[in-house]
């Protein structure tokens, strides 16, 4: 009996993840991928030493945290949709948490793949450490934007907060 309940919950969560991927993540993921494809054109990612590799990952790649995390609440921003979404069996906060977790996994994968491409192009840096630090920065900057978007019910406010934090971190 417990196994059946567990399987139903897993199927329900999987269904929610698929629906939410199409609803709130897919387009932003494509934008993040396009951005990452453009980074080598702007910066060049071949034969970089550890310092230049860290610069590239920290200054360019970490921006995908803003692209993927800030707009997670956007589908529920209109009041009518928000009221309908938050009356369901599963709370809106649970759905936001699942979206956030899904976006975090995608952030980690995109960052790891980009850093792997840098390594294949002759860059020398400690791979695991730099990927971990970049993902942490993506979470910090994108997370601040996400929280601002949720509390202010405005993706624009979230983008501004995340961009402001990114500029403050970049100055230091």
C-alpha positions, 0 to 999 in steps of 0.5 A: 500500500505504501509503495502504491502511494509512493509511486503515485506521488512520484508520478504526480511530481514528475507530471508537475515537473514536465508541465512546469518545465514547459510553462516556466523554464523551457524558453529561459533555458533556450535563452541561457543556452543561446547566451552561453553559445555567444560567450566564446565570441565575446570573451574567447575561451581557448587556452586560458590560465586559471585566473582568466578561466575564473574571470570568464566563469564568474563574470559571464557564465554566472549570469545564467542564474539570473536568466533561469531563476528570476522568472520562475514565478512569472506564470502566476504574476497575473492575479487571476492566474495566481488565485486559481493556481494557489487553490489547487491541491498542491500549494503554490509554494510547493510548485515554486520549490519544484521549479527552483530545484529543476532550475538548479539542476539545469544551472549545474548541468549548463555550467558543468558543460560550459566548463568542460568545453573550456577544459577541452579548449586548453584552459587550465583550472581546477574543474570541480572547484570552479564549477561549484563556485560558479554555481554558488554565485548563480544561485546567490544572484539568481536567488536574490532576484527570484526572492525579490520577484516573489515578494514584489510579485514582479519579474522586473523587480527581480531582474533589477535586484539581481542585476544590482547585486551582480554589479556590486559583486563585480565591483569588489 
